[in-house]
Amino acid sequence: MAQITSKIYVDADACPVKEEIYRVAERYNLPVYLVSNSFMRVPRDQEVFFIKVEDGPDVADDWIADTAQQGDVVITQDIPLAHRCLQNSVRVLSPKGKEFDDASIGMALATRDLKEDLRSFGEMTGGPKPFSAKDRSTFLQSLDRVLVSLRK
């Protein structure tokens, strides 16, 4: 099997699976880039890098979309960022383990826009469901599957 030369980029501000990412990255000996506009701690004993970007809308997203390349993996909940990364042949996972691809991103963008419109009219309240242990497990399985597929 070929060695993985991928990098993992994390839209880190609200990412609930950072510890899981560190574990998998260590197993595959991959670098992790946490991108955020606010400081966060990173493990010192691994190849985990913190990239602090300037404050502003989409600055972290722009950095990730401009840096990630084919064969890399991006972890994000941000649907427009996922779309931009897919256009560069980057693999994209949500923290709940859903892999975005060319077939699913259009529906994800449309759903996001619809929900945004409904919220602007006061039709929707509340946020996403709480993050569960099952979500963590699904994410771990999905990240492992993506990294194995990149080895081939």
NORVENKA-V368091 format. One record per pair of residues at least 6 apart in sequence whose ideal C-beta (glycine too) atoms are under 6 Angstrom apart, sorted by the first residue. I is the first residue (numbers start at 0). J is the second residue. If there is no record, write none. Layout:
[[I J] [I J]]
This chain:
[[0 150] [1 150] [3 27] [3 149] [3 150] [5 29] [5 70] [5 71] [5 72] [5 149] [6 30] [6 71] [7 24] [7 29] [7 31] [7 72] [8 32] [8 63] [8 67] [8 73] [9 33] [9 74] [10 75] [10 77] [11 33] [11 34] [11 35] [12 35] [14 94] [15 94] [15 130] [16 94] [16 138] [19 138] [19 139] [20 31] [21 42] [23 142] [24 31] [25 45] [27 146] [30 46] [31 47] [32 48] [32 50] [33 49] [34 50] [34 59] [34 62] [34 63] [35 59] [36 52] [36 54] [36 59] [41 47] [41 49] [52 58] [52 59] [52 62] [60 80] [63 73] [64 83] [64 84] [67 73] [67 84] [67 89] [69 88] [71 89] [72 90] [72 145] [73 84] [73 89] [73 91] [74 92] [75 81] [76 93] [78 107] [78 108] [78 111] [81 91] [81 99] [82 104] [84 91] [85 104] [90 145] [91 99] [92 98] [92 141] [94 138] [95 134] [96 137] [96 138] [96 141] [98 141] [117 123]]
